[in-house]
Amino acid sequence: MARIRFVEPAEAEGKLAEIYKKFGGSLPNILKVHSLHPRSLQAHFDYYRAIMFGRSPLSRELREMIATVVSAENFCHY
């Protein structure tokens, strides 16, 4: 559970509602914590998409494994 207040999709308005809709109305808390600042949410998502899906000498699977190991080492369930 995030300790930072965030806006749920059902409560979103304006730009934030547009962003949630673009993402299918459901985001993990790690992204929802940006909901008070929609521009930050969009930037975080764009960054994530670039590092996880962009061109890289690392395979997609290896990138996911690295993210999982880093999260585990940081005691983060995401």
SULUR-V377251 format. One record per residue. N is the residue number from 1. RES is the residue in one small letter. PHI is phi in degrees with one decimal (* if undefined). OMEGA is omega in degrees with one decimal (* if undefined). Layout:
BEGIN
n: (N | N)
res: (RES | RES)
phi: (PHI | PHI)
omega: (OMEGA | OMEGA)
END
This chain:
BEGIN
n: (1 | 2 | 3 | 4 | 5 | 6 | 7 | 8 | 9 | 10 | 11 | 12 | 13 | 14 | 15 | 16 | 17 | 18 | 19 | 20 | 21 | 22 | 23 | 24 | 25 | 26 | 27 | 28 | 29 | 30 | 31 | 32 | 33 | 34 | 35 | 36 | 37 | 38 | 39 | 40 | 41 | 42 | 43 | 44 | 45 | 46 | 47 | 48 | 49 | 50 | 51 | 52 | 53 | 54 | 55 | 56 | 57 | 58 | 59 | 60 | 61 | 62 | 63 | 64 | 65 | 66 | 67 | 68 | 69 | 70 | 71 | 72 | 73 | 74 | 75 | 76 | 77 | 78)
res: (m | a | r | i | r | f | v | e | p | a | e | a | e | g | k | l | a | e | i | y | k | k | f | g | g | s | l | p | n | i | l | k | v | h | s | l | h | p | r | s | l | q | a | h | f | d | y | y | r | a | i | m | f | g | r | s | p | l | s | r | e | l | r | e | m | i | a | t | v | v | s | a | e | n | f | c | h | y)
phi: (* | -71.6 | -94.0 | -96.0 | -62.2 | -141.5 | -96.5 | -74.3 | -53.5 | -66.3 | -99.2 | -71.3 | -134.4 | 56.7 | -58.2 | -62.5 | -60.9 | -62.3 | -64.4 | -57.5 | -62.0 | -61.7 | -91.3 | 83.2 | 80.3 | -137.3 | -134.4 | -69.1 | -56.5 | -59.4 | -95.2 | -60.9 | -61.7 | -88.4 | -63.8 | -75.9 | -138.9 | -53.9 | -63.1 | -66.2 | -59.5 | -62.8 | -63.9 | -62.0 | -63.9 | -61.4 | -63.3 | -57.7 | -61.4 | -66.1 | -77.6 | -95.5 | -121.2 | -75.0 | -60.7 | -164.1 | -71.7 | -92.6 | -70.0 | -59.8 | -62.2 | -65.4 | -61.7 | -65.5 | -63.9 | -61.4 | -61.5 | -66.3 | -64.9 | -62.1 | -61.4 | -62.6 | -63.3 | -93.3 | 54.6 | -111.4 | -76.8 | -80.0)
omega: (178.6 | 177.8 | 178.9 | 178.8 | 176.1 | -179.1 | 176.8 | -179.8 | -178.9 | -178.4 | -174.5 | 177.4 | 173.5 | -176.9 | 179.9 | 178.0 | 177.7 | -179.3 | 178.5 | -179.4 | 179.5 | -179.6 | 177.8 | 176.2 | -178.0 | 177.2 | 174.2 | -179.0 | -179.4 | 175.2 | -179.4 | -179.5 | 176.4 | -171.5 | 176.9 | 179.1 | -173.4 | 179.0 | 176.8 | 177.1 | 179.7 | -179.9 | 179.6 | 180.0 | 178.8 | 178.1 | 178.8 | -179.5 | -179.4 | -176.4 | -178.0 | -175.4 | -178.7 | 178.2 | -178.0 | 173.0 | 178.4 | 177.7 | 177.3 | -179.9 | 179.7 | 177.4 | 177.9 | 178.7 | 177.8 | 179.8 | 179.7 | -179.9 | 179.0 | 178.3 | 179.4 | 179.0 | 179.8 | -178.8 | -178.9 | -177.0 | 176.6 | *)
END
